[in-house]
């Protein structure tokens, strides 16, 4: 082979390897942010207390970690006790398909208890549409299996300051955790 042909072959091989590497890096970044970078809904499959067949996050956005340490307006966070919970801010929500009776547990995030004036949770399923107040202590709301699909949205009470709501799910069979 000519020297010129070898150089081209090596150059093309390096370009292909570089492109493949970029593809895999992009896939990794995309999969890490897929549940948080949404203007509509994205599916998430993280164990947060119930056997979910599907959970969609509504209106999640990536933001500066100066605003919220996790860098998103809605998504799964790890609690200090090692469990997972959903963090939702005003204007975001979840749509959950359930296969059993479920208890929705909710409260203002402990870091925001001194800042938040409280937030509201709108829970919709079948013909039910309720607005609940999220406060500084855990509250429980029971959803029957017959609901099939539950939509939960966070709204501000008076302002958005510190209105970070933590949501956990548990089965009615297991009781509270």
Phi, psi and omega per residue, in radians:
X1 nan 2.585 3.103
X2 -1.308 2.689 3.121
X3 -1.026 -0.714 -3.117
X4 -1.121 -0.701 3.138
X5 -1.182 -0.695 3.111
X6 -1.100 -0.742 3.132
X7 -1.097 -0.727 3.122
X8 -1.128 -0.756 3.137
X9 -1.066 -0.779 3.105
X10 -1.128 -0.748 3.135
X11 -1.085 -0.828 3.125
X12 -1.092 -0.688 3.112
X13 -1.105 -0.770 3.117
X14 -1.121 -0.674 3.110
X15 -1.116 -0.768 3.130
X16 -1.110 -0.781 3.114
X17 -1.073 -0.741 3.125
X18 -1.093 -0.775 3.134
X19 -1.122 -0.727 3.100
X20 -1.088 -0.751 3.092
X21 -1.048 -0.777 3.104
X22 -1.072 -0.701 3.120
X23 -1.038 -0.848 -3.108
X24 -1.178 -0.640 3.064
X25 -1.111 -0.768 3.111
X26 -1.083 -0.713 3.104
X27 -1.104 -0.719 3.129
X28 -1.106 -0.795 3.130
X29 -1.126 -0.766 -3.135
X30 -1.100 -0.745 -3.118
X31 -1.196 -0.526 3.105
X32 -1.257 -0.485 -3.075
X33 -1.924 0.050 -3.045
X34 -1.034 -0.643 -3.121
X35 -1.422 -0.164 -3.050
X36 -1.973 -0.215 -3.019
X37 -1.923 1.232 -2.987
X38 -2.390 2.382 2.992
X39 -1.716 -0.269 3.087
X40 -2.004 -1.953 3.111
X41 -2.291 2.643 3.060
X42 -2.353 2.558 3.103
X43 -1.453 2.574 3.090
X44 -2.415 2.433 3.111
X45 -2.217 1.381 3.123
X46 -2.159 2.369 -3.131
X47 -1.257 1.978 3.125
X48 -2.257 0.587 2.991
X49 2.086 -0.399 3.120
X50 -2.331 2.908 3.041
X51 -1.452 1.675 -3.094
X52 -1.544 2.337 2.996
X53 -1.468 -0.490 3.085
X54 -2.913 2.397 2.996
X55 -2.288 2.266 3.063
X56 -1.986 2.382 3.075
X57 -1.608 2.346 -3.083
X58 -1.844 2.189 3.030
X59 1.074 0.526 3.092
X60 -1.251 2.550 3.096
X61 -2.454 2.557 2.994
X62 -1.385 2.449 3.127
X63 -2.444 3.102 3.117
X64 -1.181 2.461 3.082
X65 -1.235 -0.142 3.009
X66 -1.228 -0.493 -3.137
X67 -1.477 -0.863 3.110
X68 -2.400 2.193 -3.018
X69 -0.956 -0.467 -3.104
X70 -1.457 -0.223 3.093
X71 1.388 0.303 3.091
X72 -2.598 2.783 -3.133
X73 -1.578 -0.256 3.092
X74 -2.731 2.336 3.117
X75 2.926 -3.050 -3.112
X76 -1.565 2.344 3.065
X77 -2.155 2.765 3.039
X78 -1.683 2.267 3.115
X79 -1.461 2.908 3.140
X80 -1.069 -0.500 3.122
X81 -1.435 0.056 3.109
X82 1.590 -0.120 3.134
X83 -1.457 2.860 3.075
X84 -1.724 2.608 3.068
X85 -2.581 2.821 3.064
X86 -1.597 2.319 3.018
X87 -1.831 2.178 3.101
X88 -2.221 2.467 3.065
X89 -2.009 2.913 -3.108
X90 -0.931 2.386 3.140
X91 1.560 -0.037 3.110
X92 -1.988 2.995 -3.139
X93 -3.016 -3.017 3.126
X94 -2.341 2.568 2.923
X95 -2.102 2.111 -2.997
X96 -2.125 2.257 2.989
X97 -1.623 2.189 -3.101
X98 -2.012 2.670 -3.128
X99 -2.146 0.112 3.136
X100 -2.728 2.943 3.064
X101 -1.057 2.388 -3.040
X102 -2.270 2.523 2.996
X103 -1.896 2.125 3.072
X104 -1.611 2.114 3.104
X105 -1.880 2.366 -3.062
X106 -2.586 2.619 3.048
X107 -2.852 2.884 2.985
X108 -1.226 2.413 3.135
X109 -0.969 2.370 -3.094
X110 -0.947 -0.558 3.126
X111 -1.167 -0.365 -3.028
X112 -1.876 0.121 -3.052
X113 -1.060 -0.543 3.126
X114 -1.495 -0.278 -3.072
X115 -1.706 -0.700 -3.015
X116 -1.325 2.495 3.013
X117 -1.666 0.185 -3.112
X118 1.772 2.721 3.104
X119 -2.317 2.865 3.104
X120 -1.943 2.548 3.060
X121 -2.002 2.204 3.022
X122 -1.747 2.128 3.129
X123 -2.019 2.146 -3.107
X124 -2.220 2.343 2.991
X125 -2.841 2.590 -3.079
X126 0.766 -2.120 3.118
X127 -1.714 0.092 -3.093
X128 -1.580 2.335 3.084
X129 -2.510 1.777 -3.083
X130 -2.108 2.579 3.042
X131 -1.999 2.180 -3.095
X132 -2.065 2.663 3.111
X133 -1.704 2.163 3.038
X134 -1.527 2.239 -3.106
X135 -2.195 -2.793 -3.018
X136 -1.483 -0.026 3.088
X137 -2.200 2.696 3.134
X138 -1.056 2.320 3.015
X139 -2.085 2.722 -3.116
X140 -2.151 2.529 3.073
X141 -2.424 2.197 -3.102
X142 -1.598 2.356 3.088
X143 -2.146 2.172 -3.123
X144 -1.324 2.696 3.112
X145 -0.966 -0.564 -3.122
X146 -1.100 -0.216 3.112
X147 -1.153 -0.606 -3.111
X148 1.083 -1.005 3.127
X149 -2.215 2.219 -3.126
X150 -2.076 2.351 3.078
X151 -1.986 2.200 -3.135
X152 -2.145 2.188 3.121
X153 -2.232 2.525 3.110
X154 -1.751 2.329 3.093
X155 -2.239 2.648 3.085
X156 -1.326 2.753 3.046
X157 -1.511 -1.214 3.093
X158 -1.958 -0.665 3.098
X159 -2.556 3.000 -3.076
X160 -1.523 -0.059 -3.019
X161 -1.028 1.992 3.044
X162 1.180 0.281 -3.108
X163 -1.444 1.034 3.069
X164 -1.635 2.085 -3.111
X165 -1.881 2.345 3.059
X166 -1.775 2.334 3.124
X167 -2.198 2.346 3.019
X168 -2.220 2.697 3.089
X169 -2.069 2.571 3.011
X170 -2.520 2.722 3.083
X171 -1.438 2.564 3.117
X172 -1.091 -0.510 -3.137
X173 -1.142 -0.673 -3.105
X174 -1.447 -0.319 -3.059
X175 1.326 -2.913 -3.094
X176 -1.429 2.541 3.050
X177 -1.940 nan nan
